[in-house]
Amino acid sequence: MNIIACVKRTPASTSVALDASGKVKTEGIPHGMNPFDEYAVEEAVRLKGKLPGAKVVALSVGVPEAEDVLRAALAVGADEAVLVCDPALHGDTMAVSHALAKAIEKIGGAKLALFGKQTNDGESGHIPAAVAAWLKWPSAVSVRKFAAASELEVTVERLSEDGADTLRLRLPAAVGVTKE
């Protein structure tokens, strides 16, 4: 069973400038793994420990420099890393979500795709649900805890306006995770 942890290279600072079109200027500033994606990698590695034979594959769609965030994922327990590079994808959420979905299909054997709840640069939070839609998988976002996991399903706690909901998702599924 492959658990895919999707990661993005983002500015390592919260004080960034915007260009005339409203996009984040990234040249000349330090970058690292999107902090929310760090939670996804941590959870993927935790789940790997609970599911015999599971493997964590870190996946990123971005510039060649995103190799650094994949190395960081490998350093904390991911077993493999895949980088999809295409400058045409930069800044296009739907194109990135489609590329991620196609990469997940190509990797094969994926039962669970984990994402941070959003990125610290665009903060849209659309990617987990969009990838799930492309793959025709169920999804949940704002997940704070995996209460149970098996080869067939996961039980998760999702933050809601009224507190938290408990959901059971049949696998394969896509999940956007957060920390409380």
Secondary structure, 3 states (H helix, E strand, C coil): CEEEEECCEEECCCCCCECCCCCECCCCCCEEECHHHHHHHHHHHHHHHHCCCCEEEEEEECCHHHHHHHHHHHHCCCCEEEEECCHHHCCCHHHHHHHHHHHHHHHCCEEEEEEECCCCCCCCCCHHHHHHHHHCCCEEEEEEEEEEECCCEEEEEEEECCEEEEEEEECCEEEEECCC
